[in-house]
Amino acid sequence: MCLFLSEESCIFCQIISKIIPSNIVYEDELSLAFLDIFPVSKGHTIVIPKKHYQNIEEISDDTLAHLIIIVKQLSILIRDKLNVEGYNILQNNFPAAGQAINHCHFHIIPRTVDDDKFKMMIPRTQVSNEYLKKVLELLT
């Protein structure tokens, strides 16, 4: 499901405007955090800026800095209050990376060591130094 809609029809903007109800964990003048209605685990929280930015490339540096501080504070709260062993912080940009709603947002996903909710598969084949140098040339 991909919900790349206009700002007026953005589901997160509608949550901010209280058109759509949500279970708000935190709110201030710049940000809102609420429980995900399709949680990966108990306490799965979404943190969003109140201003509509489609992705991390559009968000202002000041708002992004504020948002990541809120993500940190809520991550600590979730770990302490829900007695979980850890958490993932996810932020997807564009459909190829899994972004399903075109409003910049962070997921805080509580985890336990043996929960098997999802695992990131890290390749076990090391690339050559030549390959890394070619990529580095493209980036610098």
mmCIF file of the C-alpha atoms, coordinates in Angstrom:
data_MODEL
# 
_entry.id   MODEL 
# 
loop_
_atom_site.group_PDB 
_atom_site.id 
_atom_site.type_symbol 
_atom_site.label_atom_id 
_atom_site.label_alt_id 
_atom_site.label_comp_id 
_atom_site.label_asym_id 
_atom_site.label_entity_id 
_atom_site.label_seq_id 
_atom_site.pdbx_PDB_ins_code 
_atom_site.Cartn_x 
_atom_site.Cartn_y 
_atom_site.Cartn_z 
_atom_site.occupancy 
_atom_site.B_iso_or_equiv 
_atom_site.pdbx_formal_charge 
_atom_site.auth_seq_id 
_atom_site.auth_comp_id 
_atom_site.auth_asym_id 
_atom_site.auth_atom_id 
_atom_site.pdbx_PDB_model_num 
ATOM 1   C CA . MET A 1 1   ? 0.000  0.000   0.000  1.00 0.00 ? 1   MET A CA 1 
ATOM 2   C CA . CYS A 1 2   ? 1.428  3.374   -0.979 1.00 0.00 ? 2   CYS A CA 1 
ATOM 3   C CA . LEU A 1 3   ? -0.313 6.508   0.217  1.00 0.00 ? 3   LEU A CA 1 
ATOM 4   C CA . PHE A 1 4   ? 1.467  9.202   -1.797 1.00 0.00 ? 4   PHE A CA 1 
ATOM 5   C CA . LEU A 1 5   ? -1.365 11.695  -1.669 1.00 0.00 ? 5   LEU A CA 1 
ATOM 6   C CA . SER A 1 6   ? -1.637 15.460  -1.581 1.00 0.00 ? 6   SER A CA 1 
ATOM 7   C CA . GLU A 1 7   ? -0.939 17.272  1.675  1.00 0.00 ? 7   GLU A CA 1 
ATOM 8   C CA . GLU A 1 8   ? -4.694 17.850  2.150  1.00 0.00 ? 8   GLU A CA 1 
ATOM 9   C CA . SER A 1 9   ? -5.390 14.120  2.000  1.00 0.00 ? 9   SER A CA 1 
ATOM 10  C CA . CYS A 1 10  ? -2.263 13.030  3.909  1.00 0.00 ? 10  CYS A CA 1 
ATOM 11  C CA . ILE A 1 11  ? -3.326 10.676  6.693  1.00 0.00 ? 11  ILE A CA 1 
ATOM 12  C CA . PHE A 1 12  ? -0.669 12.070  9.057  1.00 0.00 ? 12  PHE A CA 1 
ATOM 13  C CA . CYS A 1 13  ? -1.808 15.658  8.396  1.00 0.00 ? 13  CYS A CA 1 
ATOM 14  C CA . GLN A 1 14  ? -5.344 14.511  9.206  1.00 0.00 ? 14  GLN A CA 1 
ATOM 15  C CA . ILE A 1 15  ? -4.079 12.997  12.479 1.00 0.00 ? 15  ILE A CA 1 
ATOM 16  C CA . ILE A 1 16  ? -2.338 16.297  13.305 1.00 0.00 ? 16  ILE A CA 1 
ATOM 17  C CA . SER A 1 17  ? -5.594 18.175  12.584 1.00 0.00 ? 17  SER A CA 1 
ATOM 18  C CA . LYS A 1 18  ? -7.499 15.676  14.777 1.00 0.00 ? 18  LYS A CA 1 
ATOM 19  C CA . ILE A 1 19  ? -9.727 14.744  11.813 1.00 0.00 ? 19  ILE A CA 1 
ATOM 20  C CA . ILE A 1 20  ? -8.561 11.170  12.332 1.00 0.00 ? 20  ILE A CA 1 
ATOM 21  C CA . PRO A 1 21  ? -8.315 10.048  15.977 1.00 0.00 ? 21  PRO A CA 1 
ATOM 22  C CA . SER A 1 22  ? -5.045 8.667   17.295 1.00 0.00 ? 22  SER A CA 1 
ATOM 23  C CA . ASN A 1 23  ? -3.442 7.529   20.520 1.00 0.00 ? 23  ASN A CA 1 
ATOM 24  C CA . ILE A 1 24  ? -1.075 10.404  21.158 1.00 0.00 ? 24  ILE A CA 1 
ATOM 25  C CA . VAL A 1 25  ? 2.050  9.611   23.169 1.00 0.00 ? 25  VAL A CA 1 
ATOM 26  C CA . TYR A 1 26  ? 3.625  13.076  22.854 1.00 0.00 ? 26  TYR A CA 1 
ATOM 27  C CA . GLU A 1 27  ? 2.821  16.452  21.319 1.00 0.00 ? 27  GLU A CA 1 
ATOM 28  C CA . ASP A 1 28  ? 4.460  19.866  21.164 1.00 0.00 ? 28  ASP A CA 1 
ATOM 29  C CA . GLU A 1 29  ? 4.386  22.829  18.780 1.00 0.00 ? 29  GLU A CA 1 
ATOM 30  C CA . LEU A 1 30  ? 6.544  21.105  16.133 1.00 0.00 ? 30  LEU A CA 1 
ATOM 31  C CA . SER A 1 31  ? 5.912  17.388  16.514 1.00 0.00 ? 31  SER A CA 1 
ATOM 32  C CA . LEU A 1 32  ? 3.418  14.657  17.294 1.00 0.00 ? 32  LEU A CA 1 
ATOM 33  C CA . ALA A 1 33  ? 3.980  11.043  18.321 1.00 0.00 ? 33  ALA A CA 1 
ATOM 34  C CA . PHE A 1 34  ? 1.283  8.382   18.345 1.00 0.00 ? 34  PHE A CA 1 
ATOM 35  C CA . LEU A 1 35  ? 0.900  4.616   18.548 1.00 0.00 ? 35  LEU A CA 1 
ATOM 36  C CA . ASP A 1 36  ? 0.964  2.835   15.176 1.00 0.00 ? 36  ASP A CA 1 
ATOM 37  C CA . ILE A 1 37  ? -2.371 1.155   14.373 1.00 0.00 ? 37  ILE A CA 1 
ATOM 38  C CA . PHE A 1 38  ? -0.471 -1.628  12.558 1.00 0.00 ? 38  PHE A CA 1 
ATOM 39  C CA . PRO A 1 39  ? 2.232  -2.230  15.178 1.00 0.00 ? 39  PRO A CA 1 
ATOM 40  C CA . VAL A 1 40  ? 5.187  -4.499  14.627 1.00 0.00 ? 40  VAL A CA 1 
ATOM 41  C CA . SER A 1 41  ? 5.318  -4.835  18.420 1.00 0.00 ? 41  SER A CA 1 
ATOM 42  C CA . LYS A 1 42  ? 3.678  -3.456  21.564 1.00 0.00 ? 42  LYS A CA 1 
ATOM 43  C CA . GLY A 1 43  ? 4.488  0.257   21.826 1.00 0.00 ? 43  GLY A CA 1 
ATOM 44  C CA . HIS A 1 44  ? 5.374  0.785   18.139 1.00 0.00 ? 44  HIS A CA 1 
ATOM 45  C CA . THR A 1 45  ? 5.305  4.581   17.902 1.00 0.00 ? 45  THR A CA 1 
ATOM 46  C CA . ILE A 1 46  ? 5.321  6.995   14.954 1.00 0.00 ? 46  ILE A CA 1 
ATOM 47  C CA . VAL A 1 47  ? 6.972  10.409  15.370 1.00 0.00 ? 47  VAL A CA 1 
ATOM 48  C CA . ILE A 1 48  ? 6.125  13.117  12.813 1.00 0.00 ? 48  ILE A CA 1 
ATOM 49  C CA . PRO A 1 49  ? 6.676  16.813  12.240 1.00 0.00 ? 49  PRO A CA 1 
ATOM 50  C CA . LYS A 1 50  ? 3.460  18.835  12.351 1.00 0.00 ? 50  LYS A CA 1 
ATOM 51  C CA . LYS A 1 51  ? 4.429  20.618  9.153  1.00 0.00 ? 51  LYS A CA 1 
ATOM 52  C CA . HIS A 1 52  ? 4.090  18.459  6.052  1.00 0.00 ? 52  HIS A CA 1 
ATOM 53  C CA . TYR A 1 53  ? 7.425  17.386  4.589  1.00 0.00 ? 53  TYR A CA 1 
ATOM 54  C CA . GLN A 1 54  ? 7.364  14.503  2.113  1.00 0.00 ? 54  GLN A CA 1 
ATOM 55  C CA . ASN A 1 55  ? 10.674 13.006  3.235  1.00 0.00 ? 55  ASN A CA 1 
ATOM 56  C CA . ILE A 1 56  ? 13.916 13.683  5.063  1.00 0.00 ? 56  ILE A CA 1 
ATOM 57  C CA . GLU A 1 57  ? 15.306 15.646  2.092  1.00 0.00 ? 57  GLU A CA 1 
ATOM 58  C CA . GLU A 1 58  ? 12.594 18.305  2.489  1.00 0.00 ? 58  GLU A CA 1 
ATOM 59  C CA . ILE A 1 59  ? 12.518 18.733  6.258  1.00 0.00 ? 59  ILE A CA 1 
ATOM 60  C CA . SER A 1 60  ? 14.273 21.766  7.701  1.00 0.00 ? 60  SER A CA 1 
ATOM 61  C CA . ASP A 1 61  ? 17.430 21.069  9.687  1.00 0.00 ? 61  ASP A CA 1 
ATOM 62  C CA . ASP A 1 62  ? 15.961 22.709  12.807 1.00 0.00 ? 62  ASP A CA 1 
ATOM 63  C CA . THR A 1 63  ? 12.793 20.611  12.666 1.00 0.00 ? 63  THR A CA 1 
ATOM 64  C CA . LEU A 1 64  ? 14.790 17.444  12.004 1.00 0.00 ? 64  LEU A CA 1 
ATOM 65  C CA . ALA A 1 65  ? 17.053 18.165  14.987 1.00 0.00 ? 65  ALA A CA 1 
ATOM 66  C CA . HIS A 1 66  ? 13.991 18.706  17.179 1.00 0.00 ? 66  HIS A CA 1 
ATOM 67  C CA . LEU A 1 67  ? 12.355 15.524  15.897 1.00 0.00 ? 67  LEU A CA 1 
ATOM 68  C CA . ILE A 1 68  ? 15.369 13.307  16.566 1.00 0.00 ? 68  ILE A CA 1 
ATOM 69  C CA . ILE A 1 69  ? 15.570 14.621  20.138 1.00 0.00 ? 69  ILE A CA 1 
ATOM 70  C CA . ILE A 1 70  ? 11.911 13.615  20.600 1.00 0.00 ? 70  ILE A CA 1 
ATOM 71  C CA . VAL A 1 71  ? 12.647 10.209  19.037 1.00 0.00 ? 71  VAL A CA 1 
ATOM 72  C CA . LYS A 1 72  ? 15.479 9.727   21.541 1.00 0.00 ? 72  LYS A CA 1 
ATOM 73  C CA . GLN A 1 73  ? 13.350 10.763  24.537 1.00 0.00 ? 73  GLN A CA 1 
ATOM 74  C CA . LEU A 1 74  ? 10.459 8.521   23.504 1.00 0.00 ? 74  LEU A CA 1 
ATOM 75  C CA . SER A 1 75  ? 12.783 5.590   22.804 1.00 0.00 ? 75  SER A CA 1 
ATOM 76  C CA . ILE A 1 76  ? 14.097 5.804   26.357 1.00 0.00 ? 76  ILE A CA 1 
ATOM 77  C CA . LEU A 1 77  ? 10.546 6.106   27.729 1.00 0.00 ? 77  LEU A CA 1 
ATOM 78  C CA . ILE A 1 78  ? 9.353  3.094   25.705 1.00 0.00 ? 78  ILE A CA 1 
ATOM 79  C CA . ARG A 1 79  ? 12.321 0.937   26.760 1.00 0.00 ? 79  ARG A CA 1 
ATOM 80  C CA . ASP A 1 80  ? 11.865 1.822   30.420 1.00 0.00 ? 80  ASP A CA 1 
ATOM 81  C CA . LYS A 1 81  ? 8.051  1.691   30.663 1.00 0.00 ? 81  LYS A CA 1 
ATOM 82  C CA . LEU A 1 82  ? 7.480  -1.363  28.454 1.00 0.00 ? 82  LEU A CA 1 
ATOM 83  C CA . ASN A 1 83  ? 10.496 -3.232  29.802 1.00 0.00 ? 83  ASN A CA 1 
ATOM 84  C CA . VAL A 1 84  ? 11.865 -4.115  26.363 1.00 0.00 ? 84  VAL A CA 1 
ATOM 85  C CA . GLU A 1 85  ? 15.465 -5.004  25.618 1.00 0.00 ? 85  GLU A CA 1 
ATOM 86  C CA . GLY A 1 86  ? 15.943 -2.648  22.705 1.00 0.00 ? 86  GLY A CA 1 
ATOM 87  C CA . TYR A 1 87  ? 14.299 -0.855  19.803 1.00 0.00 ? 87  TYR A CA 1 
ATOM 88  C CA . ASN A 1 88  ? 14.730 -0.081  16.135 1.00 0.00 ? 88  ASN A CA 1 
ATOM 89  C CA . ILE A 1 89  ? 14.441 3.452   14.841 1.00 0.00 ? 89  ILE A CA 1 
ATOM 90  C CA . LEU A 1 90  ? 13.384 3.380   11.185 1.00 0.00 ? 90  LEU A CA 1 
ATOM 91  C CA . GLN A 1 91  ? 12.966 6.216   8.699  1.00 0.00 ? 91  GLN A CA 1 
ATOM 92  C CA . ASN A 1 92  ? 12.170 5.363   5.066  1.00 0.00 ? 92  ASN A CA 1 
ATOM 93  C CA . ASN A 1 93  ? 12.425 7.684   2.057  1.00 0.00 ? 93  ASN A CA 1 
ATOM 94  C CA . PHE A 1 94  ? 10.682 7.072   -1.270 1.00 0.00 ? 94  PHE A CA 1 
ATOM 95  C CA . PRO A 1 95  ? 8.763  3.911   -2.230 1.00 0.00 ? 95  PRO A CA 1 
ATOM 96  C CA . ALA A 1 96  ? 11.907 1.934   -3.140 1.00 0.00 ? 96  ALA A CA 1 
ATOM 97  C CA . ALA A 1 97  ? 12.976 2.197   0.508  1.00 0.00 ? 97  ALA A CA 1 
ATOM 98  C CA . GLY A 1 98  ? 9.561  1.274   1.883  1.00 0.00 ? 98  GLY A CA 1 
ATOM 99  C CA . GLN A 1 99  ? 8.047  4.725   2.481  1.00 0.00 ? 99  GLN A CA 1 
ATOM 100 C CA . ALA A 1 100 ? 4.284  4.165   2.307  1.00 0.00 ? 100 ALA A CA 1 
ATOM 101 C CA . ILE A 1 101 ? 3.051  7.580   3.506  1.00 0.00 ? 101 ILE A CA 1 
ATOM 102 C CA . ASN A 1 102 ? 4.543  10.724  1.991  1.00 0.00 ? 102 ASN A CA 1 
ATOM 103 C CA . HIS A 1 103 ? 4.924  12.569  5.271  1.00 0.00 ? 103 HIS A CA 1 
ATOM 104 C CA . CYS A 1 104 ? 8.376  12.357  6.855  1.00 0.00 ? 104 CYS A CA 1 
ATOM 105 C CA . HIS A 1 105 ? 8.196  10.114  9.909  1.00 0.00 ? 105 HIS A CA 1 
ATOM 106 C CA . PHE A 1 106 ? 10.194 7.931   12.256 1.00 0.00 ? 106 PHE A CA 1 
ATOM 107 C CA . HIS A 1 107 ? 9.177  4.535   13.621 1.00 0.00 ? 107 HIS A CA 1 
ATOM 108 C CA . ILE A 1 108 ? 10.246 3.482   17.106 1.00 0.00 ? 108 ILE A CA 1 
ATOM 109 C CA . ILE A 1 109 ? 9.813  -0.290  17.243 1.00 0.00 ? 109 ILE A CA 1 
ATOM 110 C CA . PRO A 1 110 ? 10.317 -1.969  20.637 1.00 0.00 ? 110 PRO A CA 1 
ATOM 111 C CA . ARG A 1 111 ? 12.253 -5.259  20.467 1.00 0.00 ? 111 ARG A CA 1 
ATOM 112 C CA . THR A 1 112 ? 13.272 -8.230  22.551 1.00 0.00 ? 112 THR A CA 1 
ATOM 113 C CA . VAL A 1 113 ? 16.269 -10.436 21.803 1.00 0.00 ? 113 VAL A CA 1 
ATOM 114 C CA . ASP A 1 114 ? 14.241 -13.388 20.523 1.00 0.00 ? 114 ASP A CA 1 
ATOM 115 C CA . ASP A 1 115 ? 11.139 -11.699 19.069 1.00 0.00 ? 115 ASP A CA 1 
ATOM 116 C CA . ASP A 1 116 ? 11.815 -12.553 15.377 1.00 0.00 ? 116 ASP A CA 1 
ATOM 117 C CA . LYS A 1 117 ? 9.649  -9.573  14.277 1.00 0.00 ? 117 LYS A CA 1 
ATOM 118 C CA . PHE A 1 118 ? 11.983 -8.753  11.423 1.00 0.00 ? 118 PHE A CA 1 
ATOM 119 C CA . LYS A 1 119 ? 15.679 -8.929  10.741 1.00 0.00 ? 119 LYS A CA 1 
ATOM 120 C CA . MET A 1 120 ? 17.854 -6.820  8.499  1.00 0.00 ? 120 MET A CA 1 
ATOM 121 C CA . MET A 1 121 ? 19.878 -9.142  6.313  1.00 0.00 ? 121 MET A CA 1 
ATOM 122 C CA . ILE A 1 122 ? 23.470 -7.900  6.175  1.00 0.00 ? 122 ILE A CA 1 
ATOM 123 C CA . PRO A 1 123 ? 25.398 -9.382  3.215  1.00 0.00 ? 123 PRO A CA 1 
ATOM 124 C CA . ARG A 1 124 ? 28.148 -11.779 4.232  1.00 0.00 ? 124 ARG A CA 1 
ATOM 125 C CA . THR A 1 125 ? 30.154 -11.318 1.049  1.00 0.00 ? 125 THR A CA 1 
ATOM 126 C CA . GLN A 1 126 ? 32.827 -8.667  1.426  1.00 0.00 ? 126 GLN A CA 1 
ATOM 127 C CA . VAL A 1 127 ? 33.375 -6.380  -1.566 1.00 0.00 ? 127 VAL A CA 1 
ATOM 128 C CA . SER A 1 128 ? 36.783 -5.537  -2.990 1.00 0.00 ? 128 SER A CA 1 
ATOM 129 C CA . ASN A 1 129 ? 38.747 -2.424  -2.160 1.00 0.00 ? 129 ASN A CA 1 
ATOM 130 C CA . GLU A 1 130 ? 38.545 -1.511  -5.861 1.00 0.00 ? 130 GLU A CA 1 
ATOM 131 C CA . TYR A 1 131 ? 34.754 -1.533  -5.703 1.00 0.00 ? 131 TYR A CA 1 
ATOM 132 C CA . LEU A 1 132 ? 34.757 0.671   -2.585 1.00 0.00 ? 132 LEU A CA 1 
ATOM 133 C CA . LYS A 1 133 ? 37.173 3.135   -4.190 1.00 0.00 ? 133 LYS A CA 1 
ATOM 134 C CA . LYS A 1 134 ? 34.931 3.440   -7.284 1.00 0.00 ? 134 LYS A CA 1 
ATOM 135 C CA . VAL A 1 135 ? 31.897 4.176   -5.106 1.00 0.00 ? 135 VAL A CA 1 
ATOM 136 C CA . LEU A 1 136 ? 33.926 6.647   -3.042 1.00 0.00 ? 136 LEU A CA 1 
ATOM 137 C CA . GLU A 1 137 ? 34.941 8.486   -6.232 1.00 0.00 ? 137 GLU A CA 1 
ATOM 138 C CA . LEU A 1 138 ? 31.262 8.890   -7.130 1.00 0.00 ? 138 LEU A CA 1 
ATOM 139 C CA . LEU A 1 139 ? 30.446 10.303  -3.707 1.00 0.00 ? 139 LEU A CA 1 
ATOM 140 C CA . THR A 1 140 ? 33.340 12.717  -3.285 1.00 0.00 ? 140 THR A CA 1 
# 
